[in-house]
């Protein structure tokens, strides 16, 4: 996760409260989604960004997880995401996100 996005997430969590922020990722691989999710839950593991040492514990999901997919307008999802969904390893991504939620998410 780039430094500017870390800054935005930190600002939103401060402004709205971490219990009111959900971060939705769209990474193409489970490992990439997991690293970004770890950054906004446990803190920046690279020790380079605004979330270094900051454990926000935010709720994190991938756009292709059923819980998120079910609340997105079907036409928008089909137009914007469904083509990528065909080539992604959704099970791997979902396992990675679930592991991060179990370990780090507070909300």
Gaussian input, Z-matrix of N, CA and C with variables (Angstrom, degrees):
# hf/3-21g

backbone

0 1
 N
 C     1     B1
 C     2     B2     1     A1
 N     3     B3     2     A2     1     D1
 C     4     B4     3     A3     2     D2
 C     5     B5     4     A4     3     D3
 N     6     B6     5     A5     4     D4
 C     7     B7     6     A6     5     D5
 C     8     B8     7     A7     6     D6
 N     9     B9     8     A8     7     D7
 C    10    B10     9     A9     8     D8
 C    11    B11    10    A10     9     D9
 N    12    B12    11    A11    10    D10
 C    13    B13    12    A12    11    D11
 C    14    B14    13    A13    12    D12
 N    15    B15    14    A14    13    D13
 C    16    B16    15    A15    14    D14
 C    17    B17    16    A16    15    D15
 N    18    B18    17    A17    16    D16
 C    19    B19    18    A18    17    D17
 C    20    B20    19    A19    18    D18
 N    21    B21    20    A20    19    D19
 C    22    B22    21    A21    20    D20
 C    23    B23    22    A22    21    D21
 N    24    B24    23    A23    22    D22
 C    25    B25    24    A24    23    D23
 C    26    B26    25    A25    24    D24
 N    27    B27    26    A26    25    D25
 C    28    B28    27    A27    26    D26
 C    29    B29    28    A28    27    D27
 N    30    B30    29    A29    28    D28
 C    31    B31    30    A30    29    D29
 C    32    B32    31    A31    30    D30
 N    33    B33    32    A32    31    D31
 C    34    B34    33    A33    32    D32
 C    35    B35    34    A34    33    D33
 N    36    B36    35    A35    34    D34
 C    37    B37    36    A36    35    D35
 C    38    B38    37    A37    36    D36
 N    39    B39    38    A38    37    D37
 C    40    B40    39    A39    38    D38
 C    41    B41    40    A40    39    D39
 N    42    B42    41    A41    40    D40
 C    43    B43    42    A42    41    D41
 C    44    B44    43    A43    42    D42
 N    45    B45    44    A44    43    D43
 C    46    B46    45    A45    44    D44
 C    47    B47    46    A46    45    D45
 N    48    B48    47    A47    46    D46
 C    49    B49    48    A48    47    D47
 C    50    B50    49    A49    48    D48
 N    51    B51    50    A50    49    D49
 C    52    B52    51    A51    50    D50
 C    53    B53    52    A52    51    D51
 N    54    B54    53    A53    52    D52
 C    55    B55    54    A54    53    D53
 C    56    B56    55    A55    54    D54
 N    57    B57    56    A56    55    D55
 C    58    B58    57    A57    56    D56
 C    59    B59    58    A58    57    D57
 N    60    B60    59    A59    58    D58
 C    61    B61    60    A60    59    D59
 C    62    B62    61    A61    60    D60
 N    63    B63    62    A62    61    D61
 C    64    B64    63    A63    62    D62
 C    65    B65    64    A64    63    D63
 N    66    B66    65    A65    64    D64
 C    67    B67    66    A66    65    D65
 C    68    B68    67    A67    66    D66
 N    69    B69    68    A68    67    D67
 C    70    B70    69    A69    68    D68
 C    71    B71    70    A70    69    D69
 N    72    B72    71    A71    70    D70
 C    73    B73    72    A72    71    D71
 C    74    B74    73    A73    72    D72
 N    75    B75    74    A74    73    D73
 C    76    B76    75    A75    74    D74
 C    77    B77    76    A76    75    D75
 N    78    B78    77    A77    76    D76
 C    79    B79    78    A78    77    D77
 C    80    B80    79    A79    78    D78
 N    81    B81    80    A80    79    D79
 C    82    B82    81    A81    80    D80
 C    83    B83    82    A82    81    D81
 N    84    B84    83    A83    82    D82
 C    85    B85    84    A84    83    D83
 C    86    B86    85    A85    84    D84
 N    87    B87    86    A86    85    D85
 C    88    B88    87    A87    86    D86
 C    89    B89    88    A88    87    D87
 N    90    B90    89    A89    88    D88
 C    91    B91    90    A90    89    D89
 C    92    B92    91    A91    90    D90
 N    93    B93    92    A92    91    D91
 C    94    B94    93    A93    92    D92
 C    95    B95    94    A94    93    D93
 N    96    B96    95    A95    94    D94
 C    97    B97    96    A96    95    D95
 C    98    B98    97    A97    96    D96
 N    99    B99    98    A98    97    D97
 C   100   B100    99    A99    98    D98
 C   101   B101   100   A100    99    D99
 N   102   B102   101   A101   100   D100
 C   103   B103   102   A102   101   D101
 C   104   B104   103   A103   102   D102
 N   105   B105   104   A104   103   D103
 C   106   B106   105   A105   104   D104
 C   107   B107   106   A106   105   D105
 N   108   B108   107   A107   106   D106
 C   109   B109   108   A108   107   D107
 C   110   B110   109   A109   108   D108
 N   111   B111   110   A110   109   D109
 C   112   B112   111   A111   110   D110
 C   113   B113   112   A112   111   D111
 N   114   B114   113   A113   112   D112
 C   115   B115   114   A114   113   D113
 C   116   B116   115   A115   114   D114
 N   117   B117   116   A116   115   D115
 C   118   B118   117   A117   116   D116
 C   119   B119   118   A118   117   D117
 N   120   B120   119   A119   118   D118
 C   121   B121   120   A120   119   D119
 C   122   B122   121   A121   120   D120
 N   123   B123   122   A122   121   D121
 C   124   B124   123   A123   122   D122
 C   125   B125   124   A124   123   D123
 N   126   B126   125   A125   124   D124
 C   127   B127   126   A126   125   D125
 C   128   B128   127   A127   126   D126
 N   129   B129   128   A128   127   D127
 C   130   B130   129   A129   128   D128
 C   131   B131   130   A130   129   D129
 N   132   B132   131   A131   130   D130
 C   133   B133   132   A132   131   D131
 C   134   B134   133   A133   132   D132
 N   135   B135   134   A134   133   D133
 C   136   B136   135   A135   134   D134
 C   137   B137   136   A136   135   D135
 N   138   B138   137   A137   136   D136
 C   139   B139   138   A138   137   D137
 C   140   B140   139   A139   138   D138
 N   141   B141   140   A140   139   D139
 C   142   B142   141   A141   140   D140
 C   143   B143   142   A142   141   D141
 N   144   B144   143   A143   142   D142
 C   145   B145   144   A144   143   D143
 C   146   B146   145   A145   144   D144
 N   147   B147   146   A146   145   D145
 C   148   B148   147   A147   146   D146
 C   149   B149   148   A148   147   D147
 N   150   B150   149   A149   148   D148
 C   151   B151   150   A150   149   D149
 C   152   B152   151   A151   150   D150
 N   153   B153   152   A152   151   D151
 C   154   B154   153   A153   152   D152
 C   155   B155   154   A154   153   D153
 N   156   B156   155   A155   154   D154
 C   157   B157   156   A156   155   D155
 C   158   B158   157   A157   156   D156
 N   159   B159   158   A158   157   D157
 C   160   B160   159   A159   158   D158
 C   161   B161   160   A160   159   D159
 N   162   B162   161   A161   160   D160
 C   163   B163   162   A162   161   D161
 C   164   B164   163   A163   162   D162
 N   165   B165   164   A164   163   D163
 C   166   B166   165   A165   164   D164
 C   167   B167   166   A166   165   D165
 N   168   B168   167   A167   166   D166
 C   169   B169   168   A168   167   D167
 C   170   B170   169   A169   168   D168
 N   171   B171   170   A170   169   D169
 C   172   B172   171   A171   170   D170
 C   173   B173   172   A172   171   D171
 N   174   B174   173   A173   172   D172
 C   175   B175   174   A174   173   D173
 C   176   B176   175   A175   174   D174
 N   177   B177   176   A176   175   D175
 C   178   B178   177   A177   176   D176
 C   179   B179   178   A178   177   D177
 N   180   B180   179   A179   178   D178
 C   181   B181   180   A180   179   D179
 C   182   B182   181   A181   180   D180
 N   183   B183   182   A182   181   D181
 C   184   B184   183   A183   182   D182
 C   185   B185   184   A184   183   D183
 N   186   B186   185   A185   184   D184
 C   187   B187   186   A186   185   D185
 C   188   B188   187   A187   186   D186
 N   189   B189   188   A188   187   D187
 C   190   B190   189   A189   188   D188
 C   191   B191   190   A190   189   D189
 N   192   B192   191   A191   190   D190
 C   193   B193   192   A192   191   D191
 C   194   B194   193   A193   192   D192
 N   195   B195   194   A194   193   D193
 C   196   B196   195   A195   194   D194
 C   197   B197   196   A196   195   D195
 N   198   B198   197   A197   196   D196
 C   199   B199   198   A198   197   D197
 C   200   B200   199   A199   198   D198
 N   201   B201   200   A200   199   D199
 C   202   B202   201   A201   200   D200
 C   203   B203   202   A202   201   D201
 N   204   B204   203   A203   202   D202
 C   205   B205   204   A204   203   D203
 C   206   B206   205   A205   204   D204
 N   207   B207   206   A206   205   D205
 C   208   B208   207   A207   206   D206
 C   209   B209   208   A208   207   D207
 N   210   B210   209   A209   208   D208
 C   211   B211   210   A210   209   D209
 C   212   B212   211   A211   210   D210
 N   213   B213   212   A212   211   D211
 C   214   B214   213   A213   212   D212
 C   215   B215   214   A214   213   D213
 N   216   B216   215   A215   214   D214
 C   217   B217   216   A216   215   D215
 C   218   B218   217   A217   216   D216
 N   219   B219   218   A218   217   D217
 C   220   B220   219   A219   218   D218
 C   221   B221   220   A220   219   D219
 N   222   B222   221   A221   220   D220
 C   223   B223   222   A222   221   D221
 C   224   B224   223   A223   222   D222
 N   225   B225   224   A224   223   D223
 C   226   B226   225   A225   224   D224
 C   227   B227   226   A226   225   D225
 N   228   B228   227   A227   226   D226
 C   229   B229   228   A228   227   D227
 C   230   B230   229   A229   228   D228
 N   231   B231   230   A230   229   D229
 C   232   B232   231   A231   230   D230
 C   233   B233   232   A232   231   D231
 N   234   B234   233   A233   232   D232
 C   235   B235   234   A234   233   D233
 C   236   B236   235   A235   234   D234
 N   237   B237   236   A236   235   D235
 C   238   B238   237   A237   236   D236
 C   239   B239   238   A238   237   D237
 N   240   B240   239   A239   238   D238
 C   241   B241   240   A240   239   D239
 C   242   B242   241   A241   240   D240
 N   243   B243   242   A242   241   D241
 C   244   B244   243   A243   242   D242
 C   245   B245   244   A244   243   D243
 N   246   B246   245   A245   244   D244
 C   247   B247   246   A246   245   D245
 C   248   B248   247   A247   246   D246
 N   249   B249   248   A248   247   D247
 C   250   B250   249   A249   248   D248
 C   251   B251   250   A250   249   D249
 N   252   B252   251   A251   250   D250
 C   253   B253   252   A252   251   D251
 C   254   B254   253   A253   252   D252
 N   255   B255   254   A254   253   D253
 C   256   B256   255   A255   254   D254
 C   257   B257   256   A256   255   D255
 N   258   B258   257   A257   256   D256
 C   259   B259   258   A258   257   D257
 C   260   B260   259   A259   258   D258
 N   261   B261   260   A260   259   D259
 C   262   B262   261   A261   260   D260
 C   263   B263   262   A262   261   D261
 N   264   B264   263   A263   262   D262
 C   265   B265   264   A264   263   D263
 C   266   B266   265   A265   264   D264
 N   267   B267   266   A266   265   D265
 C   268   B268   267   A267   266   D266
 C   269   B269   268   A268   267   D267
 N   270   B270   269   A269   268   D268
 C   271   B271   270   A270   269   D269
 C   272   B272   271   A271   270   D270
 N   273   B273   272   A272   271   D271
 C   274   B274   273   A273   272   D272
 C   275   B275   274   A274   273   D273
 N   276   B276   275   A275   274   D274
 C   277   B277   276   A276   275   D275
 C   278   B278   277   A277   276   D276
 N   279   B279   278   A278   277   D277
 C   280   B280   279   A279   278   D278
 C   281   B281   280   A280   279   D279
 N   282   B282   281   A281   280   D280
 C   283   B283   282   A282   281   D281
 C   284   B284   283   A283   282   D282
 N   285   B285   284   A284   283   D283
 C   286   B286   285   A285   284   D284
 C   287   B287   286   A286   285   D285
 N   288   B288   287   A287   286   D286
 C   289   B289   288   A288   287   D287
 C   290   B290   289   A289   288   D288
 N   291   B291   290   A290   289   D289
 C   292   B292   291   A291   290   D290
 C   293   B293   292   A292   291   D291
 N   294   B294   293   A293   292   D292
 C   295   B295   294   A294   293   D293
 C   296   B296   295   A295   294   D294
 N   297   B297   296   A296   295   D295
 C   298   B298   297   A297   296   D296
 C   299   B299   298   A298   297   D297
 N   300   B300   299   A299   298   D298
 C   301   B301   300   A300   299   D299
 C   302   B302   301   A301   300   D300
 N   303   B303   302   A302   301   D301
 C   304   B304   303   A303   302   D302
 C   305   B305   304   A304   303   D303
 N   306   B306   305   A305   304   D304
 C   307   B307   306   A306   305   D305
 C   308   B308   307   A307   306   D306
 N   309   B309   308   A308   307   D307
 C   310   B310   309   A309   308   D308
 C   311   B311   310   A310   309   D309
 N   312   B312   311   A311   310   D310
 C   313   B313   312   A312   311   D311
 C   314   B314   313   A313   312   D312
 N   315   B315   314   A314   313   D313
 C   316   B316   315   A315   314   D314
 C   317   B317   316   A316   315   D315
 N   318   B318   317   A317   316   D316
 C   319   B319   318   A318   317   D317
 C   320   B320   319   A319   318   D318

   B1=1.4474
   B2=1.5175
   B3=1.3293
   B4=1.4667
   B5=1.5280
   B6=1.3149
   B7=1.4610
   B8=1.5198
   B9=1.3200
   B10=1.4665
   B11=1.5349
   B12=1.3230
   B13=1.4638
   B14=1.5253
   B15=1.3233
   B16=1.4621
   B17=1.5254
   B18=1.3049
   B19=1.4668
   B20=1.5274
   B21=1.3327
   B22=1.4723
   B23=1.5228
   B24=1.3213
   B25=1.4639
   B26=1.5288
   B27=1.3038
   B28=1.4666
   B29=1.5280
   B30=1.3405
   B31=1.4727
   B32=1.5237
   B33=1.3358
   B34=1.4601
   B35=1.5293
   B36=1.3249
   B37=1.4674
   B38=1.5227
   B39=1.3249
   B40=1.4587
   B41=1.5155
   B42=1.3196
   B43=1.4658
   B44=1.5343
   B45=1.3265
   B46=1.4639
   B47=1.5248
   B48=1.3326
   B49=1.4553
   B50=1.5238
   B51=1.3154
   B52=1.4566
   B53=1.5333
   B54=1.3044
   B55=1.4683
   B56=1.5272
   B57=1.3278
   B58=1.4648
   B59=1.5187
   B60=1.3204
   B61=1.4634
   B62=1.5227
   B63=1.3240
   B64=1.4595
   B65=1.5192
   B66=1.3299
   B67=1.4596
   B68=1.5230
   B69=1.3282
   B70=1.4594
   B71=1.5189
   B72=1.3316
   B73=1.4597
   B74=1.5236
   B75=1.3138
   B76=1.4558
   B77=1.5139
   B78=1.3131
   B79=1.4687
   B80=1.5244
   B81=1.3242
   B82=1.4582
   B83=1.5239
   B84=1.3336
   B85=1.4590
   B86=1.5246
   B87=1.3187
   B88=1.4553
   B89=1.5154
   B90=1.3292
   B91=1.4662
   B92=1.5262
   B93=1.3250
   B94=1.4682
   B95=1.5253
   B96=1.3184
   B97=1.4672
   B98=1.5263
   B99=1.3222
   B100=1.4610
   B101=1.5156
   B102=1.3181
   B103=1.4624
   B104=1.5283
   B105=1.3258
   B106=1.4661
   B107=1.5297
   B108=1.3309
   B109=1.4630
   B110=1.5267
   B111=1.3160
   B112=1.4654
   B113=1.5254
   B114=1.3165
   B115=1.4661
   B116=1.5220
   B117=1.3331
   B118=1.4704
   B119=1.5227
   B120=1.3242
   B121=1.4580
   B122=1.5271
   B123=1.3409
   B124=1.4695
   B125=1.5192
   B126=1.3265
   B127=1.4601
   B128=1.5171
   B129=1.3042
   B130=1.4637
   B131=1.5293
   B132=1.3428
   B133=1.4686
   B134=1.5310
   B135=1.3267
   B136=1.4744
   B137=1.5222
   B138=1.3186
   B139=1.4721
   B140=1.5262
   B141=1.3362
   B142=1.4609
   B143=1.5166
   B144=1.3269
   B145=1.4562
   B146=1.5132
   B147=1.3247
   B148=1.4608
   B149=1.5312
   B150=1.3225
   B151=1.4653
   B152=1.5345
   B153=1.3208
   B154=1.4579
   B155=1.5260
   B156=1.3171
   B157=1.4611
   B158=1.5164
   B159=1.3328
   B160=1.4669
   B161=1.5224
   B162=1.3012
   B163=1.4545
   B164=1.5325
   B165=1.3318
   B166=1.4646
   B167=1.5293
   B168=1.3239
   B169=1.4587
   B170=1.5137
   B171=1.3255
   B172=1.4635
   B173=1.5253
   B174=1.3035
   B175=1.4568
   B176=1.5258
   B177=1.3303
   B178=1.4670
   B179=1.5212
   B180=1.3174
   B181=1.4591
   B182=1.5156
   B183=1.3161
   B184=1.4628
   B185=1.5237
   B186=1.3021
   B187=1.4689
   B188=1.5319
   B189=1.3268
   B190=1.4637
   B191=1.5227
   B192=1.3170
   B193=1.4622
   B194=1.5248
   B195=1.3186
   B196=1.4623
   B197=1.5249
   B198=1.3216
   B199=1.4724
   B200=1.5263
   B201=1.3218
   B202=1.4667
   B203=1.5207
   B204=1.3049
   B205=1.4694
   B206=1.5335
   B207=1.3238
   B208=1.4655
   B209=1.5276
   B210=1.3346
   B211=1.4593
   B212=1.5307
   B213=1.3225
   B214=1.4639
   B215=1.5219
   B216=1.3191
   B217=1.4586
   B218=1.5323
   B219=1.3320
   B220=1.4656
   B221=1.5229
   B222=1.3169
   B223=1.4655
   B224=1.5303
   B225=1.3090
   B226=1.4685
   B227=1.5276
   B228=1.3371
   B229=1.4566
   B230=1.5263
   B231=1.3247
   B232=1.4654
   B233=1.5284
   B234=1.3124
   B235=1.4616
   B236=1.5227
   B237=1.3157
   B238=1.4623
   B239=1.5323
   B240=1.3205
   B241=1.4636
   B242=1.5260
   B243=1.3077
   B244=1.4628
   B245=1.5272
   B246=1.3070
   B247=1.4667
   B248=1.5293
   B249=1.3240
   B250=1.4646
   B251=1.5256
   B252=1.3005
   B253=1.4578
   B254=1.5355
   B255=1.3136
   B256=1.4597
   B257=1.5259
   B258=1.3268
   B259=1.4635
   B260=1.5360
   B261=1.3113
   B262=1.4640
   B263=1.5221
   B264=1.3140
   B265=1.4587
   B266=1.5288
   B267=1.3231
   B268=1.4618
   B269=1.5268
   B270=1.3233
   B271=1.4671
   B272=1.5256
   B273=1.3285
   B274=1.4635
   B275=1.5261
   B276=1.3172
   B277=1.4614
   B278=1.5267
   B279=1.3208
   B280=1.4725
   B281=1.5343
   B282=1.3338
   B283=1.4758
   B284=1.5243
   B285=1.3146
   B286=1.4604
   B287=1.5281
   B288=1.3177
   B289=1.4640
   B290=1.5256
   B291=1.3060
   B292=1.4657
   B293=1.5292
   B294=1.3204
   B295=1.4673
   B296=1.5305
   B297=1.3145
   B298=1.4634
   B299=1.5275
   B300=1.3293
   B301=1.4733
   B302=1.5242
   B303=1.3146
   B304=1.4617
   B305=1.5199
   B306=1.3231
   B307=1.4557
   B308=1.5311
   B309=1.3360
   B310=1.4689
   B311=1.5294
   B312=1.3203
   B313=1.4711
   B314=1.5241
   B315=1.3143
   B316=1.4583
   B317=1.5178
   B318=1.3336
   B319=1.4642
   B320=1.5003
   A1=107.51
   A2=115.48
   A3=118.25
   A4=111.46
   A5=114.75
   A6=120.61
   A7=112.93
   A8=116.74
   A9=120.09
   A10=110.83
   A11=117.03
   A12=119.53
   A13=111.56
   A14=117.47
   A15=119.71
   A16=110.02
   A17=115.74
   A18=120.86
   A19=111.00
   A20=116.44
   A21=120.84
   A22=111.44
   A23=116.09
   A24=120.25
   A25=110.25
   A26=116.58
   A27=120.83
   A28=110.70
   A29=116.65
   A30=120.83
   A31=111.25
   A32=117.86
   A33=120.87
   A34=111.26
   A35=116.77
   A36=120.26
   A37=110.32
   A38=117.06
   A39=120.52
   A40=112.56
   A41=115.77
   A42=120.50
   A43=112.65
   A44=117.26
   A45=121.22
   A46=113.92
   A47=116.88
   A48=121.71
   A49=109.91
   A50=118.15
   A51=120.86
   A52=113.54
   A53=116.93
   A54=119.83
   A55=112.49
   A56=117.19
   A57=122.36
   A58=113.57
   A59=117.66
   A60=121.70
   A61=109.49
   A62=115.45
   A63=122.66
   A64=106.56
   A65=116.55
   A66=120.74
   A67=107.63
   A68=115.65
   A69=121.79
   A70=108.43
   A71=115.28
   A72=121.61
   A73=110.98
   A74=115.59
   A75=121.49
   A76=112.19
   A77=118.10
   A78=122.15
   A79=110.55
   A80=115.85
   A81=121.57
   A82=113.73
   A83=117.90
   A84=120.96
   A85=109.81
   A86=115.17
   A87=120.41
   A88=112.83
   A89=116.79
   A90=120.03
   A91=111.44
   A92=117.23
   A93=120.77
   A94=110.78
   A95=116.75
   A96=120.40
   A97=110.29
   A98=116.27
   A99=120.76
   A100=112.95
   A101=117.33
   A102=120.93
   A103=110.57
   A104=116.20
   A105=119.65
   A106=110.47
   A107=116.71
   A108=120.62
   A109=110.97
   A110=116.81
   A111=120.03
   A112=110.87
   A113=116.39
   A114=120.93
   A115=111.52
   A116=118.22
   A117=120.42
   A118=113.33
   A119=116.73
   A120=119.21
   A121=111.48
   A122=116.11
   A123=120.83
   A124=113.62
   A125=117.28
   A126=120.96
   A127=110.90
   A128=116.75
   A129=122.59
   A130=110.56
   A131=117.51
   A132=119.82
   A133=113.49
   A134=117.47
   A135=120.19
   A136=111.35
   A137=116.97
   A138=122.76
   A139=112.28
   A140=116.01
   A141=119.45
   A142=113.78
   A143=117.66
   A144=118.94
   A145=114.73
   A146=115.71
   A147=122.17
   A148=114.18
   A149=117.12
   A150=119.85
   A151=112.54
   A152=117.29
   A153=120.41
   A154=109.17
   A155=115.65
   A156=120.50
   A157=114.55
   A158=117.28
   A159=121.63
   A160=108.74
   A161=116.96
   A162=122.15
   A163=108.93
   A164=116.00
   A165=120.28
   A166=112.77
   A167=117.48
   A168=121.12
   A169=114.36
   A170=117.82
   A171=122.00
   A172=112.66
   A173=116.09
   A174=121.68
   A175=107.97
   A176=116.42
   A177=121.31
   A178=110.40
   A179=115.06
   A180=121.93
   A181=109.70
   A182=115.78
   A183=121.99
   A184=106.73
   A185=116.78
   A186=121.81
   A187=112.36
   A188=117.46
   A189=120.51
   A190=113.86
   A191=118.14
   A192=119.57
   A193=109.29
   A194=115.44
   A195=120.96
   A196=113.30
   A197=117.12
   A198=120.16
   A199=111.47
   A200=117.66
   A201=121.56
   A202=110.34
   A203=115.55
   A204=120.59
   A205=111.44
   A206=116.34
   A207=120.60
   A208=113.44
   A209=118.32
   A210=120.05
   A211=113.16
   A212=116.58
   A213=120.99
   A214=108.51
   A215=116.60
   A216=121.02
   A217=109.57
   A218=116.49
   A219=121.24
   A220=112.54
   A221=118.14
   A222=120.60
   A223=111.45
   A224=116.72
   A225=121.01
   A226=109.58
   A227=116.97
   A228=120.42
   A229=110.33
   A230=116.37
   A231=120.30
   A232=111.57
   A233=116.50
   A234=121.12
   A235=112.62
   A236=117.42
   A237=121.30
   A238=115.06
   A239=117.79
   A240=118.92
   A241=114.37
   A242=118.60
   A243=120.78
   A244=113.93
   A245=119.25
   A246=120.91
   A247=110.55
   A248=117.34
   A249=120.10
   A250=111.32
   A251=115.79
   A252=119.99
   A253=111.30
   A254=116.42
   A255=120.20
   A256=112.84
   A257=118.31
   A258=120.48
   A259=112.54
   A260=117.46
   A261=120.93
   A262=110.92
   A263=116.27
   A264=121.70
   A265=106.39
   A266=115.40
   A267=122.21
   A268=111.29
   A269=117.54
   A270=120.13
   A271=111.11
   A272=117.14
   A273=121.26
   A274=110.56
   A275=115.90
   A276=120.50
   A277=110.46
   A278=116.63
   A279=120.93
   A280=111.28
   A281=117.31
   A282=120.37
   A283=111.02
   A284=116.43
   A285=121.17
   A286=110.53
   A287=117.08
   A288=120.83
   A289=110.94
   A290=117.19
   A291=120.94
   A292=110.41
   A293=116.61
   A294=120.22
   A295=110.72
   A296=117.22
   A297=120.81
   A298=110.17
   A299=116.81
   A300=119.63
   A301=111.13
   A302=117.37
   A303=120.52
   A304=112.07
   A305=116.38
   A306=119.56
   A307=113.83
   A308=117.35
   A309=119.49
   A310=116.96
   A311=117.31
   A312=118.73
   A313=111.42
   A314=114.87
   A315=121.54
   A316=111.63
   A317=117.13
   A318=120.12
   A319=111.98
   D1=128.56
   D2=-176.94
   D3=-71.24
   D4=164.58
   D5=-173.69
   D6=-64.83
   D7=-35.84
   D8=-179.89
   D9=-66.05
   D10=-41.32
   D11=177.67
   D12=-68.27
   D13=-35.88
   D14=174.28
   D15=-59.16
   D16=-44.60
   D17=179.84
   D18=-60.30
   D19=-45.09
   D20=-179.89
   D21=-61.61
   D22=-46.72
   D23=-179.42
   D24=-61.19
   D25=-43.80
   D26=179.43
   D27=-61.62
   D28=-42.69
   D29=178.72
   D30=-64.07
   D31=-44.37
   D32=179.18
   D33=-62.65
   D34=-42.36
   D35=178.96
   D36=-63.37
   D37=-37.59
   D38=177.73
   D39=-70.05
   D40=-39.24
   D41=-177.26
   D42=-75.05
   D43=-43.92
   D44=-173.44
   D45=-103.45
   D46=-10.83
   D47=-175.21
   D48=89.58
   D49=133.53
   D50=-176.24
   D51=-60.70
   D52=-26.49
   D53=178.22
   D54=-70.34
   D55=-12.27
   D56=-179.16
   D57=-109.05
   D58=11.24
   D59=-178.09
   D60=-119.23
   D61=129.93
   D62=173.24
   D63=-119.97
   D64=132.85
   D65=179.09
   D66=-107.20
   D67=126.38
   D68=-179.35
   D69=-112.91
   D70=125.29
   D71=-178.21
   D72=-104.08
   D73=161.84
   D74=178.16
   D75=-133.81
   D76=19.41
   D77=-177.91
   D78=-58.24
   D79=149.21
   D80=-175.82
   D81=-82.18
   D82=-11.01
   D83=-178.72
   D84=-132.76
   D85=149.82
   D86=179.42
   D87=-59.64
   D88=-42.06
   D89=-178.32
   D90=-63.44
   D91=-41.76
   D92=179.25
   D93=-67.09
   D94=-42.57
   D95=177.68
   D96=-63.68
   D97=-40.69
   D98=179.80
   D99=-64.84
   D100=-40.02
   D101=178.77
   D102=-64.64
   D103=-44.12
   D104=178.07
   D105=-65.19
   D106=-40.22
   D107=179.04
   D108=-65.32
   D109=-40.42
   D110=177.08
   D111=-61.57
   D112=-36.75
   D113=-179.33
   D114=-60.38
   D115=-42.57
   D116=-176.66
   D117=-89.68
   D118=-3.88
   D119=176.60
   D120=-105.73
   D121=-52.51
   D122=-174.39
   D123=-101.72
   D124=-16.59
   D125=-176.70
   D126=117.64
   D127=161.63
   D128=-176.45
   D129=-66.96
   D130=111.20
   D131=-178.76
   D132=-71.05
   D133=-12.10
   D134=178.57
   D135=-90.36
   D136=-7.64
   D137=-179.73
   D138=56.39
   D139=37.30
   D140=-177.22
   D141=-120.89
   D142=-17.34
   D143=-171.56
   D144=-115.58
   D145=-176.82
   D146=-178.66
   D147=-60.74
   D148=-18.76
   D149=-179.71
   D150=-96.43
   D151=11.29
   D152=175.43
   D153=-60.85
   D154=121.48
   D155=179.16
   D156=73.41
   D157=8.53
   D158=-178.62
   D159=-108.74
   D160=112.20
   D161=179.56
   D162=-99.85
   D163=97.90
   D164=-177.91
   D165=-83.97
   D166=-26.57
   D167=179.26
   D168=63.97
   D169=26.86
   D170=-174.67
   D171=-66.53
   D172=153.75
   D173=172.34
   D174=-71.25
   D175=133.06
   D176=-176.55
   D177=-131.61
   D178=139.06
   D179=179.10
   D180=-145.30
   D181=160.61
   D182=171.57
   D183=-101.40
   D184=145.38
   D185=-177.39
   D186=-57.06
   D187=-26.80
   D188=-177.84
   D189=-88.88
   D190=-2.38
   D191=176.65
   D192=-72.29
   D193=142.97
   D194=-175.22
   D195=-54.64
   D196=-38.65
   D197=-177.53
   D198=-61.05
   D199=-35.12
   D200=178.96
   D201=-87.08
   D202=-45.36
   D203=-179.84
   D204=-53.32
   D205=-37.11
   D206=-176.35
   D207=-69.88
   D208=-18.12
   D209=-178.80
   D210=-105.61
   D211=-1.61
   D212=177.54
   D213=-90.06
   D214=139.19
   D215=176.67
   D216=-50.99
   D217=126.64
   D218=-175.04
   D219=-57.63
   D220=-42.46
   D221=-179.46
   D222=-65.02
   D223=-40.62
   D224=177.92
   D225=-65.43
   D226=-45.56
   D227=179.40
   D228=-59.57
   D229=-47.76
   D230=-179.77
   D231=-59.32
   D232=-42.52
   D233=-178.03
   D234=-71.10
   D235=-40.27
   D236=-170.67
   D237=-98.11
   D238=-26.49
   D239=-168.14
   D240=-127.26
   D241=-32.48
   D242=-169.50
   D243=-57.42
   D244=-33.78
   D245=178.90
   D246=-64.16
   D247=-43.26
   D248=178.63
   D249=-67.74
   D250=-33.84
   D251=-178.62
   D252=-58.40
   D253=-29.96
   D254=-178.78
   D255=-67.97
   D256=-24.47
   D257=-176.51
   D258=-107.82
   D259=-4.26
   D260=-179.96
   D261=-88.34
   D262=152.05
   D263=172.54
   D264=-89.78
   D265=83.53
   D266=-174.56
   D267=-60.68
   D268=-38.84
   D269=-179.67
   D270=-62.59
   D271=-42.43
   D272=178.60
   D273=-64.12
   D274=-44.94
   D275=179.15
   D276=-61.39
   D277=-46.49
   D278=-179.10
   D279=-62.84
   D280=-40.50
   D281=177.25
   D282=-61.83
   D283=-44.05
   D284=-179.30
   D285=-63.25
   D286=-45.47
   D287=-179.33
   D288=-65.65
   D289=-40.23
   D290=178.87
   D291=-63.46
   D292=-41.08
   D293=179.07
   D294=-62.64
   D295=-41.89
   D296=178.44
   D297=-64.65
   D298=-43.95
   D299=179.25
   D300=-60.98
   D301=-43.84
   D302=-179.30
   D303=-64.30
   D304=-38.44
   D305=-175.28
   D306=-81.97
   D307=-38.73
   D308=-167.79
   D309=-120.15
   D310=-24.28
   D311=-172.82
   D312=-73.99
   D313=134.46
   D314=178.89
   D315=-103.06
   D316=-16.64
   D317=-172.61
   D318=-120.99

